[in-house]
Amino acid sequence: QEQLVESGGGLVQAGDSLRLSCAAPGSTFSSTFSSFAMGWFRQAPGKEREFVAGISRSRGSTTYAESVKGRFTISRDNTKNMVYLQMNSLKPEDTAVYYCGMMTRAGSYYDPQLYDYWGQGTQVTVSS
């Protein structure tokens, strides 16, 4: 099936930065990528998938979880069919598997059921 592809995760110390990337390959994504909002979610062991950040399809509006405001920045490049998550001032609480998703239905960015396409996830581990 068609999937998004995340990269950029790793092991860092508290206060460090990472930039995650999400690629949308294939003909289907090529023709539809710019038509949908994109989002980043994360899931820590024993916890539910949690919304991190979202970005609209063309207006450039962004939405962030309260826990990452001021530290994370989501962006996208529709020419390259890419979405990014710049993470600064990382904390141990940010440790999780990070997933990107394509929001194909209208509603809240926070609802993972509105995302039809996902990546496999990339691990981010932040040590104290």
Order of alpha helices (4+ residues) and beta strands (2+ residues): beta-beta-beta-alpha-beta-beta-beta-beta-beta-beta-beta-beta
